[in-house]
Amino acid sequence: MRYKFCCAVLLAGVIINGVSSFAIASENKLIARSEKLGIELFGVGGENWCAENSILHLERKKDSPLKGTEEKLFPKISGLFSSSCPQMKTAEIDVFEPSAPDVAIRKFIISQAEGWSVVVSGDAQTSKDQAKGETAVEKPQQVDQVFPDTQLKRDQKTAGEEKVVADASQTSKPEKTEPDKVVAEKKDPKPNRLDFLSLAYLAMKVDPEARKDSRTFQHVASVQNCKAYLSVYKNEFDLRDWLLQQKGIVEKKIENSGDIFELTKTYNVRRSYDFSTNMLDIGGFTPNGFRLGDTCRYTENYDDSYLHGVLSVVFETLPKQFTTKLYLPGELGRKSVDELQNSGNHVTVKYLLKLSSEGVVGESWNRSFRFTAKFLDVKIYTGRNANFLLAHHTSEDFETARKAEQAERLLAEQKSRAREQELVAAQKAHELEVARAKQAQIDREALKLYQSLSGSDTVPSKLAALHFDGNPSFDNPYDLAASAYQRKAPLPVRVFVKVGNKTNFGYAAKWPNRVYLQGDDLQEGKWIFVSGWVNSQKINGEIRPLISVEKARVCEDRMCMNDGEISNYVKSQFPGWSVVSPVDHNEEEIGK
């Protein structure tokens, strides 16, 4: 994790940092940087860069004011070498440009004995430079002295103070034959205060509906010029005329509104310093979201306006590594703890934010026009006067953190999807197993019914009853006749019989014997299933069942149903029966 810290003394406009905001090769260590001069100085060898004869890489932007005179930088930052690498005697300097990061455009050696001036120069020349050398003799350059002659004393500056130095662009005069182009520096927009009016102007700029709404306009105009509003609001005509006058003023404010805001917060922290890691823990602090609904008169409300009279701001999550723990080694750690103690363990955090609109959110009383604040720059100060800089995080730092957070989130989502797929697969496997077990149970019960109807133990009367009306029940005519005799009343009966010869009492059944049938359309020698009423009749001194037939159905044979009809009946009872040919299966095979 990268943190920026201000050194105790800012020498010659070079800000000493723990880690650069630019990408740094893992084998080099950043030891100095100046955005004003457009340079970064690295020690080759990482943490072990410091040696008696060190190698330093100077990365210079193409438009740096030090271009061609890089050697003049080092005598002015001699104090840096004394503090960061006191044993260094000489240093080989390789100069690079971003356009050719692998090819040194200049090389020279500086020496402590010579006040860190050049002792050996091996400047790399381009073909253009060589061509110039063939046609003209290069004139020695005159260098204006811009660095202060007074010696900087470390005890006069704290690690959090910033020193304003002369721009190093004055260190060399431009050649007359090829004058430098003057490019106007593009200034960043001035940040707005995070208050109701600034947010309202921005809301009306990004949302045409808010801009067209008369109530929103009156709300903003009244807060913008409350004194004038109070003098006219009681008279409808005066108010109308005043609002027309304010139209142009508000419109101009809207057009000039920007989305960059600043916010300053003070927090009381609980500090702790870990000597094993040189990390200062001050806890995390992301600003809480808030709602703004300023009015000129406290009795007024603008619930009927498009914005509902309320603007709200929510903040993106501030990565903990930017606030919780800070890498402050050695004396810098001691100084930071001292400054925190002097401030009563208070820190002042200055946020630079970029706001984006979410539009109108919420319903009823919770309705508001919401913005989301994205962090661009965060500075954490402490000290009695809140002027000691503990940490500074730039937009590059936040962008890197967001990308890392997004990568972690994508990885977590991938893992979550993988777990969900595993759970779905496991659930499907379980459901298939349950369905298989259920199917096996259905098949066993269906096969059992099928075998009871078609096997060697088949009851013909049961098949006849099924063939008759789908109801497998049938009665014992002898038992019912005895009951009817006792009750002296006929009883309903269902019975399977084979019709015999006709007698005085009706048709005598061939099976079961001693049963008589009375009814029309009965055919001798046919197997029939009948339903009707049974009574008792004393014939030849014995009580015989006498059945009055109401309904009958003839069977072709004693077995009233074939295999196909039996299978269809079983399937009607067990719709999920999966056995196509039950003849080839048995109960033990079902479910295997």
C-alpha positions in Angstrom: 0.0 0.0 0.0 1.3 3.4 -0.9 1.3 6.4 1.4 2.6 9.9 0.9 4.3 11.8 3.6 5.9 15.2 3.7 9.5 15.3 4.8 10.7 17.7 7.5 12.2 20.0 4.9 11.2 20.5 1.3 14.5 21.1 -0.5 14.6 23.1 -3.8 11.0 22.3 -4.6 11.6 18.5 -4.3 9.0 16.8 -2.1 10.4 13.7 -0.4 7.9 10.9 -0.3 7.6 7.4 1.0 6.0 6.2 -2.3 5.3 7.9 -5.6 1.9 8.3 -7.2 3.4 7.1 -10.4 4.1 3.4 -11.3 7.5 2.5 -9.9 9.6 -0.6 -10.8 9.9 -3.0 -7.9 13.7 -2.8 -8.1 13.9 0.9 -7.6 13.0 3.1 -4.6 11.7 6.6 -4.9 13.7 9.0 -2.8 12.6 12.4 -4.2 9.9 13.9 -6.4 8.9 17.3 -7.7 5.8 17.8 -9.8 6.8 21.4 -10.4 10.1 20.4 -11.9 8.7 17.3 -13.5 11.2 14.9 -12.1 11.4 11.8 -9.9 14.7 10.4 -8.4 15.0 6.7 -7.8 17.7 4.7 -6.0 18.5 1.5 -8.0 18.4 -1.6 -5.8 15.1 -1.0 -3.9 15.6 -0.8 -0.2 19.3 -1.5 -0.6 20.0 1.4 -3.0 22.2 3.3 -0.6 25.9 2.4 -1.0 29.3 4.2 -1.1 29.0 4.3 -4.9 25.3 4.5 -5.7 23.3 4.4 -8.9 20.4 6.9 -9.3 17.8 7.1 -12.0 16.4 10.6 -12.7 13.1 10.3 -14.6 12.4 13.7 -16.2 9.3 14.9 -18.1 9.9 16.2 -21.6 8.8 19.7 -20.7 10.8 19.9 -17.4 12.6 23.2 -16.8 15.7 21.1 -15.8 15.9 19.7 -19.3 19.6 19.7 -20.3 20.8 21.0 -16.9 19.8 18.1 -14.6 23.2 18.2 -12.9 22.4 21.6 -11.3 19.7 19.9 -9.1 22.0 17.8 -7.0 24.1 20.4 -5.1 20.8 21.9 -4.0 19.5 18.7 -2.4 22.7 17.7 -0.7 20.8 17.7 2.6 18.7 14.8 1.3 21.7 12.7 0.6 23.2 13.5 4.1 20.0 12.3 5.8 19.0 9.3 3.6 22.4 7.9 2.6 25.3 9.4 4.7 27.8 6.8 3.5 27.4 7.7 -0.2 30.6 9.2 -1.7 29.7 9.2 -5.4 26.6 8.6 -7.5 26.1 7.6 -11.1 23.1 9.5 -12.6 21.1 8.1 -15.5 18.6 10.5 -17.0 15.4 9.0 -18.6 12.4 10.5 -20.4 8.9 8.8 -20.4 9.0 8.4 -24.2 12.1 6.2 -23.9 12.0 4.6 -20.4 14.6 2.0 -21.2 17.3 4.3 -22.8 19.2 6.8 -20.8 19.5 10.1 -22.6 22.2 11.4 -20.3 24.8 9.9 -17.9 27.1 11.6 -15.5 28.8 11.0 -12.1 28.5 13.4 -9.1 30.8 13.4 -6.1 30.4 14.4 -2.4 33.9 15.8 -2.4 32.9 18.2 -5.2 29.7 19.3 -3.5 27.7 16.8 -5.5 28.8 18.5 -8.7 29.6 16.6 -11.9 33.0 15.0 -12.1 32.4 12.7 -15.1 30.0 13.5 -17.9 28.8 11.0 -20.6 25.8 12.8 -22.1 24.0 10.8 -24.7 23.7 12.8 -27.9 20.9 12.5 -30.4 21.5 12.6 -34.2 19.9 16.1 -34.2 22.4 17.3 -31.5 25.3 15.8 -33.5 24.1 17.7 -36.6 24.0 20.9 -34.6 27.5 20.3 -33.3 28.9 19.9 -36.9 27.5 23.3 -38.0 28.0 25.5 -35.0 30.1 25.8 -31.8 27.9 25.4 -28.8 28.0 28.4 -26.5 28.3 27.9 -22.8 24.9 28.4 -21.1 24.4 31.1 -18.5 22.5 29.9 -15.5 20.6 32.2 -13.2 20.9 31.4 -9.5 17.4 30.8 -8.2 18.0 28.7 -5.1 18.3 30.5 -1.8 21.8 30.9 -0.4 20.7 30.7 3.2 21.2 27.4 4.8 18.0 25.5 5.6 17.9 24.4 9.2 16.0 21.3 10.0 15.0 22.4 13.4 13.2 25.4 12.0 10.8 23.4 9.9 8.4 20.6 10.9 7.6 17.6 8.8 4.2 18.9 7.9 5.2 22.4 6.7 5.4 23.2 3.0 8.0 25.5 1.6 7.4 27.6 -1.5 10.5 27.7 -3.7 11.3 29.4 -6.9 10.3 27.7 -10.1 13.2 25.8 -11.5 12.1 26.9 -15.0 14.3 29.9 -14.3 17.5 27.8 -14.0 18.3 28.2 -17.7 17.7 30.7 -20.4 16.1 29.5 -23.6 18.2 29.5 -26.7 17.6 32.5 -29.0 17.7 30.3 -32.1 14.9 28.0 -30.9 12.7 29.8 -28.4 10.5 27.7 -26.1 6.8 27.7 -26.7 4.7 29.4 -24.0 1.8 27.1 -23.1 -0.9 28.5 -20.7 -1.3 26.2 -17.8 -4.7 24.7 -17.5 -6.1 25.5 -14.1 -8.3 23.1 -12.2 -11.8 24.4 -11.5 -12.1 26.0 -8.1 -13.9 23.6 -5.7 -17.3 24.6 -4.3 -18.3 24.6 -0.7 -20.6 21.7 0.1 -23.7 23.7 1.0 -27.3 23.9 -0.1 -27.0 26.6 -2.7 -24.0 25.0 -4.5 -25.8 21.6 -4.6 -29.0 23.2 -5.7 -27.3 25.0 -8.6 -25.7 21.7 -9.7 -29.0 19.8 -9.4 -30.8 22.4 -11.6 -27.9 22.2 -14.1 -28.0 18.4 -14.5 -31.8 17.9 -14.3 -33.9 19.9 -16.7 -37.1 19.1 -14.7 -35.6 20.8 -11.6 -34.6 23.8 -13.7 -38.1 24.3 -15.1 -39.8 23.9 -11.8 -41.1 27.3 -10.5 -41.2 26.2 -6.8 -37.6 25.0 -7.0 -36.5 28.3 -8.6 -38.3 30.3 -5.8 -36.7 28.1 -3.1 -33.2 28.7 -4.5 -33.8 32.4 -5.1 -35.1 33.0 -1.6 -32.1 31.3 0.0 -29.7 33.1 -2.3 -31.1 36.6 -1.4 -33.1 36.1 1.8 -33.3 39.7 2.9 -34.8 40.9 -0.4 -37.2 37.9 -0.4 -38.5 38.8 3.0 -39.3 42.3 1.8 -41.5 41.0 -1.1 -42.9 37.6 -0.2 -46.2 39.0 1.3 -47.3 40.7 -1.9 -48.0 38.4 -4.8 -47.2 41.1 -7.5 -44.0 42.2 -5.8 -42.9 38.6 -5.4 -43.6 37.9 -9.1 -41.6 41.0 -10.2 -38.7 40.1 -7.9 -38.5 36.5 -9.1 -38.4 37.8 -12.7 -35.4 40.0 -11.7 -33.7 37.0 -10.0 -34.1 34.8 -13.1 -30.9 35.9 -14.8 -28.9 35.8 -11.6 -29.9 32.2 -10.8 -29.4 31.1 -14.4 -25.9 32.4 -14.4 -25.2 30.6 -11.1 -26.5 27.4 -12.6 -24.4 27.7 -15.7 -21.2 28.4 -13.7 -21.8 25.6 -11.2 -19.4 22.7 -11.1 -19.2 19.2 -9.7 -16.0 19.6 -7.7 -16.5 20.2 -4.0 -14.4 20.5 -0.9 -15.3 19.4 2.6 -13.3 19.7 5.9 -14.0 17.5 8.8 -12.4 17.2 12.2 -12.2 13.8 14.1 -11.1 12.7 17.5 -9.0 9.6 17.0 -7.6 6.9 19.2 -4.0 6.5 18.2 -1.7 3.5 18.6 1.8 3.0 17.1 3.1 -0.4 16.1 6.9 -0.4 16.4 7.3 -3.8 14.7 5.7 -2.4 11.5 6.2 1.4 12.0 2.5 1.8 11.4 0.4 4.5 13.1 -3.2 3.5 13.6 -5.6 6.4 13.8 -8.8 4.5 12.9 -11.0 4.9 9.9 -13.3 7.8 9.1 -15.5 8.2 6.1 -17.9 11.2 6.1 -21.5 10.3 7.0 -24.1 11.1 4.4 -26.3 14.2 5.1 -29.4 16.0 3.9 -29.7 19.8 3.3 -33.0 21.7 3.2 -32.2 25.4 3.9 -35.0 27.9 3.7 -35.2 31.7 4.1 -38.1 31.4 6.5 -38.2 28.5 9.0 -42.0 28.2 8.5 -41.6 27.6 4.8 -41.4 24.2 3.2 -41.1 23.2 -0.4 -42.5 19.6 -0.3 -44.4 20.4 -3.4 -41.3 21.3 -5.4 -39.6 18.9 -7.8 -36.6 18.5 -5.4 -39.0 18.2 -2.5 -37.0 21.0 -0.9 -34.2 18.5 0.1 -30.8 17.7 -1.3 -28.8 14.7 0.0 -25.2 13.5 -0.4 -23.9 10.0 0.1 -20.2 9.1 0.0 -18.4 6.2 -1.6 -16.6 4.0 0.8 -13.2 5.4 1.7 -10.7 2.5 1.5 -9.5 1.8 5.0 -5.8 1.7 3.9 -6.1 5.4 3.3 -7.1 6.3 6.9 -6.7 3.4 9.3 -3.0 2.8 9.3 -0.2 5.1 8.1 3.4 4.1 7.5 5.5 6.6 9.5 9.0 5.2 10.3 11.6 6.5 12.7 11.7 10.2 13.5 8.7 10.9 11.3 6.6 8.5 13.4 7.8 10.2 16.6 7.1 13.6 15.2 3.6 12.5 14.1 2.8 11.1 17.5 4.0 14.3 19.1 1.8 16.4 16.9 -1.2 14.2 17.5 -0.6 14.6 21.2 -0.3 18.4 20.9 -3.7 18.5 19.1 -5.4 16.4 21.7 -5.5 13.4 19.2 -7.6 15.4 16.7 -7.1 15.2 12.9 -8.5 17.5 10.3 -9.3 15.8 7.0 -9.7 17.9 3.9 -11.7 16.1 1.2 -11.8 17.0 -2.5 -14.9 15.4 -4.0 -16.5 15.0 -7.4 -20.3 14.7 -7.2 -22.5 12.8 -9.6 -26.3 12.9 -9.7 -28.6 10.0 -8.8 -31.7 12.1 -9.4 -34.8 12.1 -7.2 -34.9 9.2 -4.8 -37.2 8.0 -2.1 -40.9 8.6 -1.5 -43.0 10.9 0.7 -41.1 12.5 3.6 -37.9 10.6 2.5 -37.9 12.1 -0.9 -34.7 14.0 -1.9 -32.4 14.8 -4.9 -29.3 12.7 -4.2 -25.7 13.1 -5.1 -22.9 10.5 -4.8 -19.5 11.9 -3.8 -16.4 10.3 -5.2 -13.0 11.1 -3.6 -10.4 12.9 -5.6 -8.0 14.0 -3.0 -7.7 13.6 0.8 -5.3 15.3 3.1 -5.0 14.4 6.8 -3.6 17.1 9.1 -2.9 17.2 12.8 -1.0 19.4 15.2 -2.0 22.3 17.4 -2.8 24.4 14.4 -3.8 21.5 12.1 -0.8 22.2 9.9 1.1 19.0 10.2 0.4 16.7 7.2 0.1 13.1 8.2 -0.9 11.7 4.8 -1.9 12.8 1.4 -3.8 10.6 -1.1 -4.3 11.7 -4.7 -6.8 10.7 -7.3 -4.3 8.2 -8.7 -4.2 6.5 -5.4 -8.0 6.3 -5.2 -8.3 5.1 -8.8 -5.8 2.3 -8.1 -7.7 1.3 -4.9 -11.0 1.3 -6.8 -9.5 -1.0 -9.5 -8.2 -3.3 -6.8 -11.5 -3.2 -5.0 -13.4 -3.9 -8.3 -11.0 -6.8 -9.0 -11.7 -8.2 -5.5 -15.4 -7.7 -5.9 -15.4 -9.5 -9.3 -13.4 -12.3 -7.8 -15.9 -12.6 -4.9 -18.8 -12.5 -7.3 -17.2 -15.3 -9.4 -16.7 -17.4 -6.2 -20.3 -16.6 -5.2 -21.6 -17.7 -8.6 -19.5 -20.9 -8.4 -20.9 -21.6 -4.9 -24.4 -21.0 -6.2 -23.9 -23.3 -9.1 -22.6 -26.0 -6.7 -25.6 -25.5 -4.5 -28.0 -25.6 -7.5 -26.3 -28.8 -8.8 -26.5 -30.4 -5.3 -30.1 -29.4 -5.1 -30.9 -30.8 -8.5 -29.1 -34.0 -7.6 -31.1 -34.2 -4.4 -34.4 -33.6 -6.2 -33.5 -36.3 -8.8 -32.7 -38.7 -6.0 -36.0 -37.9 -4.2 -37.9 -38.2 -7.6 -36.1 -41.5 -8.3 -37.1 -42.9 -4.8 -40.7 -41.7 -5.3 -40.8 -43.3 -8.7 -39.5 -46.5 -7.3 -42.1 -46.5 -4.6 -44.9 -45.9 -7.2 -43.5 -48.7 -9.4 -43.4 -51.1 -6.5 -47.0 -50.4 -5.5 -48.2 -50.5 -9.1 -46.4 -53.8 -9.8 -47.9 -55.2 -6.6 -51.4 -54.3 -7.8 -50.7 -55.6 -11.3 -49.5 -58.9 -9.9 -52.5 -59.2 -7.7 -54.7 -58.9 -10.7 -52.8 -60.9 -13.3 -50.8 -63.5 -11.4 -51.5 -67.0 -10.2 -53.3 -65.6 -7.1 -55.7 -63.6 -9.2 -59.3 -63.4 -7.9 -61.7 -63.6 -10.9 -64.5 -61.8 -9.0 -62.1 -58.8 -8.4 -61.3 -58.6 -12.1 -65.0 -58.9 -12.9 -65.9 -56.1 -10.5 -63.2 -53.9 -12.1 -64.6 -54.8 -15.6 -68.1 -54.0 -14.4 -67.6 -50.4 -13.1 -63.9 -50.0 -12.0 -64.7 -50.8 -8.4 -62.8 -54.0 -7.3 -65.2 -54.8 -4.4 -67.6 -57.7 -4.5 -69.7 -59.6 -1.9 -70.3 -63.1 -0.5 -73.9 -63.9 -1.5 -74.3 -66.5 1.3 -73.4 -64.1 4.1 -75.7 -61.4 2.7 -78.6 -63.8 2.4 -78.2 -64.9 6.0 -78.2 -61.2 7.1 -81.2 -60.5 4.9 -83.0 -63.4 6.5 -82.3 -62.1 10.0 -83.3 -58.6 9.1 -86.3 -59.7 7.0 -85.2 -57.2 4.3 -83.2 -57.4 1.1 -79.6 -56.1 1.0 -77.6 -54.6 -1.9 -75.2 -57.1 -3.4 -72.3 -57.2 -6.0 -71.4 -60.7 -7.1 -69.7 -62.6 -10.0 -71.6 -65.6 -11.2 -72.0 -68.1 -14.1 -75.6 -68.3 -15.3 -77.1 -71.8 -15.3 -80.5 -73.3 -16.2 -83.7 -71.5 -15.6 -85.9 -72.9 -12.7 -89.1 -71.9 -10.9 -87.1 -69.6 -8.7 -85.1 -68.1 -11.5 -81.7 -69.0 -13.1 -79.7 -71.4 -10.9 -76.0 -70.3 -10.9 -73.5 -72.8 -12.0 -71.0 -70.9 -9.9 -71.2 -70.3 -7.1 -73.9 -73.0 -6.7 -77.0 -72.7 -4.6 -77.5 -69.1 -5.8 -80.5 -68.0 -7.8 -80.8 -65.1 -10.2 -83.9 -63.2 -11.2 -83.8 -60.8 -14.1 -84.3 -60.2 -17.8 -81.8 -60.8 -20.6 -79.8 -63.3 -18.6 -78.0 -65.8 -20.9 -77.4 -69.4 -19.8 -73.7 -70.4 -19.6 -72.4 -66.8 -19.5 -70.1 -65.4 -16.8 -71.6 -62.1 -15.6 -71.0 -59.6 -12.9 -74.3 -58.3 -11.4 -75.5 -55.8 -8.9 -78.9 -55.8 -7.3 -80.6 -56.9 -4.2 -80.2 -60.2 -2.3 -82.9 -61.9 -0.3 -83.2 -65.3 1.3 -85.4 -68.1 -0.1 -86.1 -71.4 1.5 -85.6 -74.1 -1.1 -85.7 -77.8 -0.3 -85.4 -77.0 3.3 -82.3 -74.7 2.9 -82.0 -71.0 2.8 -80.7 -70.0 -0.6 -79.5 -66.5 -1.8 -82.1 -65.1 -4.3 -80.6 -62.1 -6.2 -82.8 -59.7 -8.0 -80.5 -58.4 -10.8 -80.7 -54.6 -11.6 -77.5 -54.4 -13.7 -75.3 -56.9 -15.3 -72.2 -57.1 -17.5 -71.1 -60.1 -19.5 -67.5 -61.4 -19.5 -66.0 -63.3 -22.3 -64.5 -65.8 -19.9 -64.0 -66.4 -16.3 -61.1 -63.8 -16.5 -62.9 -60.7 -17.5 -59.8 -58.6 -18.2 -56.7 -59.2 -20.4 -53.2 -58.0 -19.6 -53.7 -54.8 -21.6 -56.8 -53.9 -19.7 -55.2 -54.7 -16.4 -52.2 -52.5 -17.2 -54.5 -49.6 -18.2 -56.3 -50.0 -14.9 -53.1 -50.0 -12.9 -51.9 -46.9 -14.8 -55.2 -45.2 -13.9 -54.5 -45.8 -10.3 -50.8 -44.9 -10.6 -50.3 -42.4 -13.4 -46.6 -42.2 -12.8 -46.1 -46.0 -13.3 -43.0 -46.3 -15.5 -43.0 -50.0 -16.2 -44.0 -50.6 -19.8 -44.0 -54.4 -19.8 -44.8 -55.5 -16.3 -44.4 -59.1 -17.3 -40.6 -58.7 -17.6 -40.2 -57.0 -14.1 -40.6 -58.1 -10.6 -40.7 -56.2 -7.3 -37.1 -56.7 -6.4 -36.0 -55.1 -9.7 -38.0 -51.9 -9.1 -35.8 -49.0 -8.0 -32.5 -50.5 -9.0 
